[in-house]
Amino acid sequence: MLVLYTDGIPERLNPAGSFFGVERIEQLASRLINLPAKAVAAALLAEADAFADGVPAQDDMTVVVVRRPPSASSGLGCRERR
């Protein structure tokens, strides 16, 4: 899974003036790793909104999640055809 996001996500502020932060994004993505990409993106935005607790966003918030479909073979690499 690949998670891309604009700086508006980690820089989302709560009422105490704390940032949502990259670590929180990483922890959430790790917990949701088995969910569909759309669900991960929605959860990340919802979590950032909940964290802000009513504080308006100061920047745009864009999330793109890309998942590789499960494959029968394990590992990465190339196979040679003979």
N, C-alpha and C positions, 0 to 999 in steps of 0.2 A: 504494500500500500504506500502510495506517495501522497503526502498532504502538502499543498501549497496554500499560502495565505498572505494577504497584504498586512502591512504593519498596523492597521487598525485593530486587528484581533489582539495581539500581545500588548498593545498600548491602551486597551480599553480600561478605563478607570472605574473604581468603585467609590462609594461615598467617602471612604477614608483616604482616598487619593492614591491607592495602591494599583499597580498595573496587573492585568490578567496574567501576562508573562508567557514566555516560551516554554518554561518547564511545565506549566499547567496544560498547555496544548499537547506537549509530548506525552504526559501522563494520560490524558483523555484519549489520545489516538491509540496508545498502547492498550487501554481497556476496551476499546471499540474495534480492535483490529479485525475481528471476524464478521463485522456487520457490513452490509452493502455500502458502497461509496456515498450514495445519497443520504443514508442514515448518519454516517459519520460527519458529513458536512453540516447537516441539520443540527446534530447534537453539539457540535463545536460552536455554532452560532448561538444556539439556545443557552449553552453554558456561559458564554461570554455575556449575553444579555442578563442572565440571572446574577452573575458576578457583579455587574454594574448596578444592580438594584435600583433602577430608575434614573441613573446618571446618563444623560444623552451621549451618544457616540460622538466623538470629536473628529473622526476620520472614517473613510469608507472601510467596509469589512467584506472582503471577498475570500471565499474558500473554494479550492478545487481539490477533489480527492480522486485519485486514480487507483484502481485495483486491478491486479493481474488475475485473470480467471484461473481457477485451480487446474492443474494439469496432471496427467497420469504419471509423468516422469518427475523424479525429484532432482533438485539441483539445477544449476544453470550451465550453459555452455553450448557447444556446437557438436553435432553428430556428423560424422563422415559417411558419405554414401558411396558404396563400392559396387 
